[in-house]
Amino acid sequence: MTRIALALLIALAATACTTTEQRVSGAAAGAGAGVLVAGPVGAVVGGAAGAIYGPGVSRSARRAMR
């Protein structure tokens, strides 16, 4: 249950960022999720994926909230 709450908190924080901040927050969110799922290797892969896909996910989340 705490993992779900943590993931939700990270996702909500990532939606309030500008483009540069979106990359950083996406990397942080991806690393956080990755470490919960697959440990240190997951953190590296999740951080890279979050940095790449973070801005797009953030924009989609903002549109969905309107």
PDB file of N, CA, C and O in Angstrom:
ATOM      1  N   MET A   1       0.813  -1.196   0.000  1.00  0.00           N
ATOM      2  CA  MET A   1       0.000   0.000   0.000  1.00  0.00           C
ATOM      3  C   MET A   1       0.862   1.267   0.000  1.00  0.00           C
ATOM      4  O   MET A   1       0.531   2.246  -0.670  1.00  0.00           O
ATOM      5  N   THR A   2       1.955   1.247   0.745  1.00  0.00           N
ATOM      6  CA  THR A   2       2.807   2.427   0.782  1.00  0.00           C
ATOM      7  C   THR A   2       3.491   2.655  -0.557  1.00  0.00           C
ATOM      8  O   THR A   2       3.779   3.796  -0.918  1.00  0.00           O
ATOM      9  N   ARG A   3       3.754   1.591  -1.294  1.00  0.00           N
ATOM     10  CA  ARG A   3       4.357   1.749  -2.619  1.00  0.00           C
ATOM     11  C   ARG A   3       3.412   2.472  -3.560  1.00  0.00           C
ATOM     12  O   ARG A   3       3.835   3.319  -4.347  1.00  0.00           O
ATOM     13  N   ILE A   4       2.149   2.142  -3.480  1.00  0.00           N
ATOM     14  CA  ILE A   4       1.156   2.796  -4.339  1.00  0.00           C
ATOM     15  C   ILE A   4       1.036   4.268  -3.968  1.00  0.00           C
ATOM     16  O   ILE A   4       0.962   5.125  -4.848  1.00  0.00           O
ATOM     17  N   ALA A   5       1.017   4.564  -2.685  1.00  0.00           N
ATOM     18  CA  ALA A   5       0.926   5.951  -2.239  1.00  0.00           C
ATOM     19  C   ALA A   5       2.149   6.744  -2.668  1.00  0.00           C
ATOM     20  O   ALA A   5       2.027   7.894  -3.089  1.00  0.00           O
ATOM     21  N   LEU A   6       3.321   6.144  -2.564  1.00  0.00           N
ATOM     22  CA  LEU A   6       4.551   6.812  -2.978  1.00  0.00           C
ATOM     23  C   LEU A   6       4.544   7.084  -4.481  1.00  0.00           C
ATOM     24  O   LEU A   6       4.917   8.174  -4.914  1.00  0.00           O
ATOM     25  N   ALA A   7       4.130   6.117  -5.264  1.00  0.00           N
ATOM     26  CA  ALA A   7       4.064   6.297  -6.716  1.00  0.00           C
ATOM     27  C   ALA A   7       3.063   7.393  -7.090  1.00  0.00           C
ATOM     28  O   ALA A   7       3.323   8.184  -7.997  1.00  0.00           O
ATOM     29  N   LEU A   8       1.943   7.443  -6.411  1.00  0.00           N
ATOM     30  CA  LEU A   8       0.938   8.476  -6.672  1.00  0.00           C
ATOM     31  C   LEU A   8       1.469   9.854  -6.308  1.00  0.00           C
ATOM     32  O   LEU A   8       1.250  10.814  -7.046  1.00  0.00           O
ATOM     33  N   LEU A   9       2.155   9.964  -5.196  1.00  0.00           N
ATOM     34  CA  LEU A   9       2.730  11.242  -4.781  1.00  0.00           C
ATOM     35  C   LEU A   9       3.771  11.736  -5.781  1.00  0.00           C
ATOM     36  O   LEU A   9       3.805  12.922  -6.109  1.00  0.00           O
ATOM     37  N   ILE A  10       4.608  10.842  -6.258  1.00  0.00           N
ATOM     38  CA  ILE A  10       5.624  11.209  -7.240  1.00  0.00           C
ATOM     39  C   ILE A  10       4.966  11.654  -8.548  1.00  0.00           C
ATOM     40  O   ILE A  10       5.398  12.631  -9.159  1.00  0.00           O
ATOM     41  N   ALA A  11       3.937  10.950  -8.969  1.00  0.00           N
ATOM     42  CA  ALA A  11       3.248  11.308 -10.213  1.00  0.00           C
ATOM     43  C   ALA A  11       2.578  12.674 -10.106  1.00  0.00           C
ATOM     44  O   ALA A  11       2.615  13.453 -11.059  1.00  0.00           O
ATOM     45  N   LEU A  12       1.978  12.971  -8.981  1.00  0.00           N
ATOM     46  CA  LEU A  12       1.343  14.273  -8.799  1.00  0.00           C
ATOM     47  C   LEU A  12       2.370  15.398  -8.756  1.00  0.00           C
ATOM     48  O   LEU A  12       2.120  16.485  -9.275  1.00  0.00           O
ATOM     49  N   ALA A  13       3.500  15.150  -8.153  1.00  0.00           N
ATOM     50  CA  ALA A  13       4.551  16.172  -8.094  1.00  0.00           C
ATOM     51  C   ALA A  13       5.128  16.437  -9.476  1.00  0.00           C
ATOM     52  O   ALA A  13       5.510  17.567  -9.780  1.00  0.00           O
ATOM     53  N   ALA A  14       5.194  15.421 -10.306  1.00  0.00           N
ATOM     54  CA  ALA A  14       5.775  15.574 -11.640  1.00  0.00           C
ATOM     55  C   ALA A  14       4.891  16.386 -12.576  1.00  0.00           C
ATOM     56  O   ALA A  14       5.391  16.922 -13.565  1.00  0.00           O
ATOM     57  N   THR A  15       3.607  16.494 -12.303  1.00  0.00           N
ATOM     58  CA  THR A  15       2.705  17.219 -13.201  1.00  0.00           C
ATOM     59  C   THR A  15       2.810  18.725 -13.056  1.00  0.00           C
ATOM     60  O   THR A  15       2.274  19.452 -13.892  1.00  0.00           O
ATOM     61  N   ALA A  16       3.485  19.220 -12.021  1.00  0.00           N
ATOM     62  CA  ALA A  16       3.554  20.659 -11.770  1.00  0.00           C
ATOM     63  C   ALA A  16       4.904  21.260 -12.149  1.00  0.00           C
ATOM     64  O   ALA A  16       5.327  22.236 -11.530  1.00  0.00           O
ATOM     65  N   CYS A  17       5.582  20.714 -13.134  1.00  0.00           N
ATOM     66  CA  CYS A  17       6.945  21.146 -13.460  1.00  0.00           C
ATOM     67  C   CYS A  17       7.022  21.730 -14.867  1.00  0.00           C
ATOM     68  O   CYS A  17       6.171  21.464 -15.715  1.00  0.00           O
ATOM     69  N   THR A  18       8.068  22.538 -15.096  1.00  0.00           N
ATOM     70  CA  THR A  18       8.363  23.028 -16.439  1.00  0.00           C
ATOM     71  C   THR A  18       9.162  21.970 -17.184  1.00  0.00           C
ATOM     72  O   THR A  18       9.444  20.910 -16.624  1.00  0.00           O
ATOM     73  N   THR A  19       9.533  22.231 -18.432  1.00  0.00           N
ATOM     74  CA  THR A  19      10.173  21.210 -19.262  1.00  0.00           C
ATOM     75  C   THR A  19      11.471  20.677 -18.662  1.00  0.00           C
ATOM     76  O   THR A  19      11.656  19.462 -18.594  1.00  0.00           O
ATOM     77  N   THR A  20      12.368  21.549 -18.229  1.00  0.00           N
ATOM     78  CA  THR A  20      13.619  21.072 -17.641  1.00  0.00           C
ATOM     79  C   THR A  20      13.346  20.348 -16.338  1.00  0.00           C
ATOM     80  O   THR A  20      13.928  19.300 -16.057  1.00  0.00           O
ATOM     81  N   GLU A  21      12.455  20.919 -15.548  1.00  0.00           N
ATOM     82  CA  GLU A  21      12.103  20.280 -14.289  1.00  0.00           C
ATOM     83  C   GLU A  21      11.364  18.957 -14.533  1.00  0.00           C
ATOM     84  O   GLU A  21      11.456  18.032 -13.726  1.00  0.00           O
ATOM     85  N   GLN A  22      10.636  18.875 -15.644  1.00  0.00           N
ATOM     86  CA  GLN A  22       9.943  17.637 -15.971  1.00  0.00           C
ATOM     87  C   GLN A  22      10.928  16.515 -16.230  1.00  0.00           C
ATOM     88  O   GLN A  22      10.690  15.378 -15.825  1.00  0.00           O
ATOM     89  N   ARG A  23      12.017  16.813 -16.890  1.00  0.00           N
ATOM     90  CA  ARG A  23      13.040  15.786 -17.133  1.00  0.00           C
ATOM     91  C   ARG A  23      13.655  15.316 -15.824  1.00  0.00           C
ATOM     92  O   ARG A  23      13.832  14.117 -15.612  1.00  0.00           O
ATOM     93  N   VAL A  24      13.978  16.250 -14.956  1.00  0.00           N
ATOM     94  CA  VAL A  24      14.586  15.896 -13.675  1.00  0.00           C
ATOM     95  C   VAL A  24      13.586  15.139 -12.804  1.00  0.00           C
ATOM     96  O   VAL A  24      13.924  14.112 -12.214  1.00  0.00           O
ATOM     97  N   SER A  25      12.366  15.643 -12.724  1.00  0.00           N
ATOM     98  CA  SER A  25      11.376  14.961 -11.895  1.00  0.00           C
ATOM     99  C   SER A  25      10.971  13.629 -12.514  1.00  0.00           C
ATOM    100  O   SER A  25      10.671  12.680 -11.789  1.00  0.00           O
ATOM    101  N   GLY A  26      10.956  13.542 -13.835  1.00  0.00           N
ATOM    102  CA  GLY A  26      10.673  12.263 -14.489  1.00  0.00           C
ATOM    103  C   GLY A  26      11.752  11.242 -14.205  1.00  0.00           C
ATOM    104  O   GLY A  26      11.464  10.066 -13.983  1.00  0.00           O
ATOM    105  N   ALA A  27      12.998  11.695 -14.212  1.00  0.00           N
ATOM    106  CA  ALA A  27      14.106  10.797 -13.887  1.00  0.00           C
ATOM    107  C   ALA A  27      14.018  10.344 -12.441  1.00  0.00           C
ATOM    108  O   ALA A  27      14.253   9.175 -12.139  1.00  0.00           O
ATOM    109  N   ALA A  28      13.682  11.260 -11.550  1.00  0.00           N
ATOM    110  CA  ALA A  28      13.558  10.902 -10.137  1.00  0.00           C
ATOM    111  C   ALA A  28      12.393   9.939  -9.910  1.00  0.00           C
ATOM    112  O   ALA A  28      12.516   8.974  -9.155  1.00  0.00           O
ATOM    113  N   ALA A  29      11.276  10.204 -10.558  1.00  0.00           N
ATOM    114  CA  ALA A  29      10.121   9.320 -10.416  1.00  0.00           C
ATOM    115  C   ALA A  29      10.415   7.944 -10.996  1.00  0.00           C
ATOM    116  O   ALA A  29      10.054   6.926 -10.406  1.00  0.00           O
ATOM    117  N   GLY A  30      11.066   7.914 -12.143  1.00  0.00           N
ATOM    118  CA  GLY A  30      11.415   6.635 -12.758  1.00  0.00           C
ATOM    119  C   GLY A  30      12.391   5.850 -11.909  1.00  0.00           C
ATOM    120  O   GLY A  30      12.265   4.634 -11.770  1.00  0.00           O
ATOM    121  N   ALA A  31      13.366   6.544 -11.339  1.00  0.00           N
ATOM    122  CA  ALA A  31      14.335   5.865 -10.481  1.00  0.00           C
ATOM    123  C   ALA A  31      13.668   5.349  -9.212  1.00  0.00           C
ATOM    124  O   ALA A  31      13.963   4.247  -8.750  1.00  0.00           O
ATOM    125  N   GLY A  32      12.777   6.145  -8.658  1.00  0.00           N
ATOM    126  CA  GLY A  32      12.054   5.703  -7.463  1.00  0.00           C
ATOM    127  C   GLY A  32      11.186   4.490  -7.721  1.00  0.00           C
ATOM    128  O   GLY A  32      11.168   3.549  -6.928  1.00  0.00           O
ATOM    129  N   ALA A  33      10.471   4.512  -8.827  1.00  0.00           N
ATOM    130  CA  ALA A  33       9.637   3.363  -9.179  1.00  0.00           C
ATOM    131  C   ALA A  33      10.491   2.153  -9.518  1.00  0.00           C
ATOM    132  O   ALA A  33      10.160   1.026  -9.150  1.00  0.00           O
ATOM    133  N   GLY A  34      11.591   2.392 -10.221  1.00  0.00           N
ATOM    134  CA  GLY A  34      12.470   1.287 -10.602  1.00  0.00           C
ATOM    135  C   GLY A  34      13.107   0.604  -9.415  1.00  0.00           C
ATOM    136  O   GLY A  34      13.238  -0.620  -9.395  1.00  0.00           O
ATOM    137  N   VAL A  35      13.509   1.389  -8.417  1.00  0.00           N
ATOM    138  CA  VAL A  35      14.127   0.789  -7.240  1.00  0.00           C
ATOM    139  C   VAL A  35      13.111  -0.019  -6.439  1.00  0.00           C
ATOM    140  O   VAL A  35      13.471  -1.011  -5.806  1.00  0.00           O
ATOM    141  N   LEU A  36      11.852   0.395  -6.461  1.00  0.00           N
ATOM    142  CA  LEU A  36      10.821  -0.377  -5.767  1.00  0.00           C
ATOM    143  C   LEU A  36      10.561  -1.708  -6.461  1.00  0.00           C
ATOM    144  O   LEU A  36      10.269  -2.709  -5.805  1.00  0.00           O
ATOM    145  N   VAL A  37      10.665  -1.719  -7.769  1.00  0.00           N
ATOM    146  CA  VAL A  37      10.343  -2.924  -8.532  1.00  0.00           C
ATOM    147  C   VAL A  37      11.541  -3.848  -8.696  1.00  0.00           C
ATOM    148  O   VAL A  37      11.416  -5.054  -8.482  1.00  0.00           O
ATOM    149  N   ALA A  38      12.701  -3.313  -9.070  1.00  0.00           N
ATOM    150  CA  ALA A  38      13.816  -4.184  -9.449  1.00  0.00           C
ATOM    151  C   ALA A  38      15.144  -3.845  -8.775  1.00  0.00           C
ATOM    152  O   ALA A  38      16.187  -4.329  -9.214  1.00  0.00           O
ATOM    153  N   GLY A  39      15.134  -3.040  -7.736  1.00  0.00           N
ATOM    154  CA  GLY A  39      16.371  -2.741  -7.036  1.00  0.00           C
ATOM    155  C   GLY A  39      17.241  -1.744  -7.774  1.00  0.00           C
ATOM    156  O   GLY A  39      16.733  -0.921  -8.535  1.00  0.00           O
ATOM    157  N   PRO A  40      18.562  -1.808  -7.557  1.00  0.00           N
ATOM    158  CA  PRO A  40      19.473  -0.821  -8.151  1.00  0.00           C
ATOM    159  C   PRO A  40      19.458  -0.788  -9.679  1.00  0.00           C
ATOM    160  O   PRO A  40      19.543   0.285 -10.277  1.00  0.00           O
ATOM    161  N   VAL A  41      19.353  -1.929 -10.296  1.00  0.00           N
ATOM    162  CA  VAL A  41      19.300  -1.958 -11.762  1.00  0.00           C
ATOM    163  C   VAL A  41      18.023  -1.278 -12.244  1.00  0.00           C
ATOM    164  O   VAL A  41      18.046  -0.540 -13.229  1.00  0.00           O
ATOM    165  N   GLY A  42      16.933  -1.515 -11.570  1.00  0.00           N
ATOM    166  CA  GLY A  42      15.670  -0.864 -11.911  1.00  0.00           C
ATOM    167  C   GLY A  42      15.732   0.639 -11.740  1.00  0.00           C
ATOM    168  O   GLY A  42      15.090   1.377 -12.487  1.00  0.00           O
ATOM    169  N   ALA A  43      16.505   1.102 -10.758  1.00  0.00           N
ATOM    170  CA  ALA A  43      16.652   2.541 -10.544  1.00  0.00           C
ATOM    171  C   ALA A  43      17.345   3.195 -11.730  1.00  0.00           C
ATOM    172  O   ALA A  43      16.948   4.276 -12.164  1.00  0.00           O
ATOM    173  N   VAL A  44      18.369   2.551 -12.250  1.00  0.00           N
ATOM    174  CA  VAL A  44      19.092   3.109 -13.395  1.00  0.00           C
ATOM    175  C   VAL A  44      18.203   3.130 -14.635  1.00  0.00           C
ATOM    176  O   VAL A  44      18.102   4.148 -15.320  1.00  0.00           O
ATOM    177  N   VAL A  45      17.572   2.017 -14.912  1.00  0.00           N
ATOM    178  CA  VAL A  45      16.702   1.929 -16.097  1.00  0.00           C
ATOM    179  C   VAL A  45      15.496   2.853 -15.946  1.00  0.00           C
ATOM    180  O   VAL A  45      15.123   3.541 -16.897  1.00  0.00           O
ATOM    181  N   GLY A  46      14.888   2.876 -14.774  1.00  0.00           N
ATOM    182  CA  GLY A  46      13.741   3.749 -14.535  1.00  0.00           C
ATOM    183  C   GLY A  46      14.100   5.214 -14.626  1.00  0.00           C
ATOM    184  O   GLY A  46      13.317   6.016 -15.134  1.00  0.00           O
ATOM    185  N   GLY A  47      15.286   5.575 -14.137  1.00  0.00           N
ATOM    186  CA  GLY A  47      15.719   6.964 -14.238  1.00  0.00           C
ATOM    187  C   GLY A  47      15.917   7.400 -15.671  1.00  0.00           C
ATOM    188  O   GLY A  47      15.530   8.507 -16.045  1.00  0.00           O
ATOM    189  N   ALA A  48      16.516   6.541 -16.474  1.00  0.00           N
ATOM    190  CA  ALA A  48      16.720   6.863 -17.885  1.00  0.00           C
ATOM    191  C   ALA A  48      15.381   6.977 -18.613  1.00  0.00           C
ATOM    192  O   ALA A  48      15.165   7.916 -19.379  1.00  0.00           O
ATOM    193  N   ALA A  49      14.498   6.033 -18.375  1.00  0.00           N
ATOM    194  CA  ALA A  49      13.181   6.075 -19.027  1.00  0.00           C
ATOM    195  C   ALA A  49      12.379   7.282 -18.562  1.00  0.00           C
ATOM    196  O   ALA A  49      11.693   7.912 -19.367  1.00  0.00           O
ATOM    197  N   GLY A  50      12.455   7.610 -17.289  1.00  0.00           N
ATOM    198  CA  GLY A  50      11.737   8.771 -16.770  1.00  0.00           C
ATOM    199  C   GLY A  50      12.225  10.073 -17.360  1.00  0.00           C
ATOM    200  O   GLY A  50      11.428  10.972 -17.629  1.00  0.00           O
ATOM    201  N   ALA A  51      13.535  10.186 -17.568  1.00  0.00           N
ATOM    202  CA  ALA A  51      14.085  11.406 -18.164  1.00  0.00           C
ATOM    203  C   ALA A  51      13.637  11.563 -19.605  1.00  0.00           C
ATOM    204  O   ALA A  51      13.421  12.683 -20.070  1.00  0.00           O
ATOM    205  N   ILE A  52      13.495  10.459 -20.314  1.00  0.00           N
ATOM    206  CA  ILE A  52      13.089  10.507 -21.715  1.00  0.00           C
ATOM    207  C   ILE A  52      11.590  10.757 -21.851  1.00  0.00           C
ATOM    208  O   ILE A  52      11.169  11.607 -22.636  1.00  0.00           O
ATOM    209  N   TYR A  53      10.791  10.023 -21.092  1.00  0.00           N
ATOM    210  CA  TYR A  53       9.339  10.086 -21.256  1.00  0.00           C
ATOM    211  C   TYR A  53       8.635  11.008 -20.268  1.00  0.00           C
ATOM    212  O   TYR A  53       7.425  11.202 -20.382  1.00  0.00           O
ATOM    213  N   GLY A  54       9.348  11.582 -19.306  1.00  0.00           N
ATOM    214  CA  GLY A  54       8.744  12.433 -18.281  1.00  0.00           C
ATOM    215  C   GLY A  54       7.945  13.607 -18.813  1.00  0.00           C
ATOM    216  O   GLY A  54       6.799  13.787 -18.400  1.00  0.00           O
ATOM    217  N   PRO A  55       8.501  14.425 -19.718  1.00  0.00           N
ATOM    218  CA  PRO A  55       7.733  15.572 -20.208  1.00  0.00           C
ATOM    219  C   PRO A  55       6.436  15.187 -20.926  1.00  0.00           C
ATOM    220  O   PRO A  55       5.417  15.858 -20.761  1.00  0.00           O
ATOM    221  N   GLY A  56       6.467  14.136 -21.702  1.00  0.00           N
ATOM    222  CA  GLY A  56       5.254  13.696 -22.410  1.00  0.00           C
ATOM    223  C   GLY A  56       4.181  13.193 -21.458  1.00  0.00           C
ATOM    224  O   GLY A  56       2.996  13.474 -21.639  1.00  0.00           O
ATOM    225  N   VAL A  57       4.597  12.459 -20.458  1.00  0.00           N
ATOM    226  CA  VAL A  57       3.649  11.950 -19.469  1.00  0.00           C
ATOM    227  C   VAL A  57       3.055  13.101 -18.671  1.00  0.00           C
ATOM    228  O   VAL A  57       1.860  13.109 -18.375  1.00  0.00           O
ATOM    229  N   SER A  58       3.889  14.066 -18.325  1.00  0.00           N
ATOM    230  CA  SER A  58       3.415  15.214 -17.561  1.00  0.00           C
ATOM    231  C   SER A  58       2.381  16.018 -18.354  1.00  0.00           C
ATOM    232  O   SER A  58       1.358  16.430 -17.805  1.00  0.00           O
ATOM    233  N   ARG A  59       2.646  16.237 -19.632  1.00  0.00           N
ATOM    234  CA  ARG A  59       1.681  16.966 -20.467  1.00  0.00           C
ATOM    235  C   ARG A  59       0.361  16.205 -20.575  1.00  0.00           C
ATOM    236  O   ARG A  59      -0.712  16.803 -20.497  1.00  0.00           O
ATOM    237  N   SER A  60       0.439  14.902 -20.753  1.00  0.00           N
ATOM    238  CA  SER A  60      -0.774  14.096 -20.853  1.00  0.00           C
ATOM    239  C   SER A  60      -1.569  14.128 -19.555  1.00  0.00           C
ATOM    240  O   SER A  60      -2.799  14.178 -19.576  1.00  0.00           O
ATOM    241  N   ALA A  61      -0.874  14.098 -18.435  1.00  0.00           N
ATOM    242  CA  ALA A  61      -1.548  14.137 -17.142  1.00  0.00           C
ATOM    243  C   ALA A  61      -2.239  15.482 -16.935  1.00  0.00           C
ATOM    244  O   ALA A  61      -3.344  15.529 -16.394  1.00  0.00           O
ATOM    245  N   ARG A  62      -1.600  16.579 -17.358  1.00  0.00           N
ATOM    246  CA  ARG A  62      -2.216  17.882 -17.235  1.00  0.00           C
ATOM    247  C   ARG A  62      -3.480  17.990 -18.078  1.00  0.00           C
ATOM    248  O   ARG A  62      -4.488  18.546 -17.642  1.00  0.00           O
ATOM    249  N   ARG A  63      -3.410  17.447 -19.302  1.00  0.00           N
ATOM    250  CA  ARG A  63      -4.604  17.480 -20.164  1.00  0.00           C
ATOM    251  C   ARG A  63      -5.738  16.669 -19.575  1.00  0.00           C
ATOM    252  O   ARG A  63      -6.900  17.064 -19.662  1.00  0.00           O
ATOM    253  N   ALA A  64      -5.409  15.539 -18.979  1.00  0.00           N
ATOM    254  CA  ALA A  64      -6.431  14.675 -18.390  1.00  0.00           C
ATOM    255  C   ALA A  64      -7.081  15.316 -17.172  1.00  0.00           C
ATOM    256  O   ALA A  64      -8.244  15.041 -16.875  1.00  0.00           O
ATOM    257  N   MET A  65      -6.345  16.168 -16.464  1.00  0.00           N
ATOM    258  CA  MET A  65      -6.888  16.801 -15.262  1.00  0.00           C
ATOM    259  C   MET A  65      -7.826  17.950 -15.568  1.00  0.00           C
ATOM    260  O   MET A  65      -8.578  18.381 -14.694  1.00  0.00           O
ATOM    261  N   ARG A  66      -7.796  18.454 -16.787  1.00  0.00           N
ATOM    262  CA  ARG A  66      -8.662  19.591 -17.137  1.00  0.00           C
ATOM    263  C   ARG A  66     -10.084  19.183 -17.258  1.00  0.00           C
ATOM    264  O   ARG A  66     -10.943  20.016 -17.547  1.00  0.00           O
TER     265      ARG A  66
END
